[in-house]
Amino acid sequence: MRRPRIRRPRSLAGQLFAMQIVLVTVVVAGCAAFAYVADRGQAGEAARHEVTAAAVAVAASSSVRDAVRSPDPAAGLQPYAERVRRDTGVDFVTIMNPDGIRWTHPDPARIGERFLGHTGPALRGETFSETYTGTLGPSVRVVVPVMDGDRVIALVSAGITVDAISAEIRRQLLGLLLVALGALALGGAGTYLLNARLRRHTHGMNATELSRMHDYHEATLHAVREGLLMLDGQHRIALINDGGRELLGLTGEVMGRRIDALGLPPTLTDALLAAGPRVDEVHATADRIVVLNTSPVSGGERHGTVVTLRDHTELQALSGELDSVRGFAEALRSQAHEAANRLHAVVSLIELGRADEAVEFVTAELELAQALTDEVVGAVAEPVLAALLLGKAAQANERGVELALAPDTHVDDGLLPPRLPARDLVTILGNLIDNAVDAAAEEANRSAAEVRHAQVTVTLRADTGAGAGGRELLLRVADTGAGVAPEVMEEVFRRGWSTKSPGGAPHGRGLGLALVRQAVRRNGGTVRVTGSPGGGAEFTVRLPLHATHPADTPPTPAVRTGAPS
């Protein structure tokens, strides 16, 4: 059984084409009808003027008056009337006496007969016109008196037959129809070309499909969490969804604005302005880490770029925590190896009968490990920070770097408010310590010819009476590395800036300090870098602490001084 064919609705271009063809046809037909009616009236009026002019000219001729007074008027007037008829193009010129007897006629056999038509007004000295059926058929005629002083001595009638007028109208109508058909063909061709272009742009879809696609388009833009931008050939924003606004931190009306006028970080702006594609590039904005992909597009005369953005802020933070955990694991492995070596030493001492020396060796090792733990826990009662410092101390020790706490380090447990996430503290302090350990170890290795002590000093302190009248958490990390040159101190927090070798992951360098600045800004704090007393770099972070007890004074906004722009 043959399945019935479902007829697809006509495309929008097809519907517009049909409507435009009908509209052009109606307009052309209306114009043709109006022109026909106007031409018909104008043809009759033109014929009336033409015969009036001919008749008046004949009646005013002195030769006509002379011929009328002659014994045989017809002999002199017939050739003259025919000559005038041929020259003026009228169908007849009839000259008659006041009684209506013809002296001239296009058909000489009709001379001497009575004129068919009205002559009364002309006998009273008036010129008048009428449409009357005479010997030549219906005609538009005019009758003019020939005056000799105040006396009417003859009458002149000139006329054009209705058939002649109709023939002229048909000739004009034929030309009008040809012009109308040409206009219709030209309008149809232009309409077809315009609708062919429209069909290409609408891909043959009808109005319902276009409306549905627009609804899907809007719903998709608002539903997708990833950022989506479309840039035109002049790098102006042609389209941006909610995710793109959020990831780039854009507010207000941005449609039509150039990318380089939005105040985005320079590296991100350069990537968006680049002509070639970009794949999974990591960029830091003021508050986020985004992964950028760009793809140039070209459709006909339109050129532009499609940009997608993915939020990797949380992923980068988790990656940092994973690196810390991996470092802890490496430290534990190394410690386990060292513990095994010490255990072998103890067993060997016991086997040699030196039990007292074995006990003394074990006691010294325990006292050294316990001293570091007691020092950290005694100064930093906050569990997250204490655990981080112990882990980083073990990592630093494996690399030959001493991690020391400043004498004035002191943070009580429960001091940090809930609004200050532990993850942000791990990001800030962990990245600063990692960079400091790397710098100190690298400088120590570079100066291997001379014995140089590599050290990282950490200061943690909850200060009161800060510059803005509030409480703040002070984090300071100083190292004995090569330091930071004064001319690049404002650049160290920019994503991609690094003094390390470019080994490892392609996007893994120059991101730690950018994450530090983001975390500090999220919590309303400041971060700056200066030279340290040990010759290296010193990073100082200040985070505001809101009051946590009723007796405490209300918190005041932190003043961001010294933070790099």
Buried (B, 14 or more C-beta within 10 A) or exposed (E): EEEEEEEEEBBBBBBBBEEBBEEBBEBBEEBBEEBBEEBBEEBBEBBBEBBBBBBBBBBEBEEBBEBBEEEEBBEBBBEBBBEBBEEBEBBBBBBBBBEBBBBBBBEEEBBEBEBBBBBEBBBEEEBBBBBBEBBBEBBBBBBBBBBEEEEBBBBBBBBBBBEBBBEBBEEBBEEBBEBBEEBBEEBBEEBBEBBEEBBEEBEBBBBEBBEEEEEEEEEEBEEBEBBBBBBBEEBBBBBBBBBBBBBBEBEEEBEEBBBEEBEBBEBBBEBBBEEEEBEEBBBBBEBBBBBBBBEBEEEEEEEBBBBBBBBBBEEBBEBBBEBBEEBBEEBEEBBEEEEEEEEEBBEEBEEEEBEEBBEEBBEEBEEEEEEBEEBBBEBBBBEBBBBBBBBBBBBBBBBEBBBBBBEEBBBEEEBBBEEBBBBBBBBBBBBBBBBBBBBBBBBBEEEEEEEBEBBBBBBBBBEEEBEBEBBBBBBBBBBBBBBBEEEEBEBBBBBBBBBBEEEEEEBBBBBBBBBBBBBBBBBBBBBBBBBBEBBBBBBBBBBBBBBEEEEEEEBBEBBBEEBBE
